[in-house]
Amino acid sequence: MKGRTAAILAAGAVLALLAVLPAFVMPYHVRVGQLFLLSAGLALAWHILGGFAGYWSFGHTAFVGIGAFTAGLLHVHLKLPPMLGFAAGTLLGGCVSAAFAAVIAYPVLRLRGIYFAIALLGVSQVLGELSQNVDAFQGALGLNLPDIVPDAIRPEVFFYYCFLALAAGIFAFSAWLRGSRLGYGLAAIREDEDTARMLGVPTERFKVLTFVLSAALTGTIGAVYAYSLGYFTSGSVFRVDFSLNMILHALLGGIGTLAGPVIGAALLVFVTNVLLGRLLDVHLLVTGVLVVGLVLLAPSGLLGVLRDWRARWRRNERP
C-alpha cells in the first residue's frame, strides 16, 4: 500500500512539473516536450498490446495513419467549425481505428510472435499504399487541416497540452488496466497463452478487446498529430519509424512495466533532440550505438536494472 501511494505521488509530481514546464522553457524545448509526450503516448498505447499481452506489433503506425486521415477527410467533406472539427476528428479517428482493428482482429490474432508482428507490418504498408494511390484519400497530394489554435496561445504550447492530456489519460488507463481482471488475464496470456486458456482465461476475447483498445488510443493520437502538422501526406503519418519507436521506447524503459514506455521515450527524445541535436553528422550513429548498448547491457530495460539493483541491495542488507 505504501509503495502504491508513493507511485501515485510520484506520478502526480511529474504531471504537475510537465504542466508548468512551457512557462519556463524556450519554444524549442516546448517542441521537444511535445515530441516526448507524443512518443510517450504512442508507446503507452502500443504497450497495452505489446507489453501487457505480449503481442508485439510492428505495424501500429497503421492506426496513426487511420486516425490522421479520418480527421483530414472529415474536414474536407464536412467543413465543420475548427474546434468542433478538431473534437469530432479526434473522436472519430479513434473510433475508425478501433473498428478497423475489430475487422482484422480475428485473422491476425490467430498468429503469434514474429508472424503477428510481420502481418501487422504488412497491413500498415498496404494502408499506406492505398492512401497514396487511391484518389479519394488524397494521400499523394496531401490534406490541409484548419488552424484550430486560439490566438492567445502559441501552437506548440497548445499541442503540448493536447499530447500531455492524451499521454496522462493513457497512463492512468494503463494503471487501471494492469490491476483489473483483464490485466491479470493479459499477463497470463503473455507468459503462456495455452496454459492461460486451459486455466479458463477467455484468451480470444481478451486479445481482441486489447487489440481494439490499443488501436483506438493510437488512432486518437494520430488524429491530434495530424492537426499539429496542419498539412500531411501519406508519408507523414504512415511511417515505419513510428512503430519501431513505440517498441524501442517500451523496450528501453522496461517491457511489462507501467512507467517503462514513458521513461524510454524521455531518454531517447532527450538524447536525440537535446544532447545530439547539433551533431547532425553523427546523430544516427551515436543514437544507434547508444540503443544497442542499452539493449545489450539492460535487456530488461532501465526499470528492470533498477529492480535488480534494489533486490541485490536488500539481500546484502539482510543479517
Secondary structure as UniProt FT lines:
FT   HELIX           2..20
FT   HELIX           21..23
FT   HELIX           27..50
FT   TURN            51..52
FT   HELIX           61..78
FT   HELIX           82..108
FT   TURN            109..110
FT   HELIX           113..133
FT   HELIX           135..137
FT   TURN            138..141
FT   STRAND          143..144
FT   TURN            151..152
FT   HELIX           155..178
FT   HELIX           181..191
FT   HELIX           193..198
FT   TURN            199..200
FT   HELIX           203..229
FT   STRAND          231..232
FT   HELIX           234..237
FT   HELIX           240..253
FT   TURN            255..256
FT   HELIX           260..270
FT   HELIX           271..275
FT   TURN            277..278
FT   TURN            280..282
FT   HELIX           283..297
FT   TURN            299..300
FT   HELIX           301..317
//
